[in-house]
């Protein structure tokens, strides 16, 4: 009887080894892929983007954080900021060109601006993407904002891929967006 138990046990171990050998690479790859997604939230490249929800000037609720169906560019700006004014037409063109693959969210840091000027800016530059007012600077603080404009590129998995402080030439920004969409 003991002999049969040992034979059965040896057979099960052998079967386990065979199954592991044949599926081991797939199992290991699945675990490695699972490990590659970050778990910590920070406004830095390689970390999950800090989550927020805000109501846009259009009355709709927008959410950043976690997996999304499109990549995201979060643009922090103020109406008095000259580089923000220079960048606005470029963002308009990029929003139109990449509308199927990229959501651009404009965050007016109203703590350092005011609603009237923010709304005038949106009209003047024909902003064609959702704009939210960060009245108390809460979102800007979450993202450790320091300068205007600040653009945060977030992939579909909710991971920050790049933080751009100040303005970039439109060609360079577009290259970064193309890379973001492919990731």
Protein Blocks (a to p, Z undefined) as FASTA:
>chain_A
ZZmmmmmmmmmmmmmmmmmmmmmmmmmmmmmmmmmpcfbdcdbehiacdddddddfkopa
cdeedjdfbdcddddddfklmklmmmmmmmmmmmmmmmmmoccdddddfklmcfklmmmm
mmmnopabdcdddfkommmmmnopabdcddddddfkopafbdcehjddfklmmmmmmmmm
mZZ
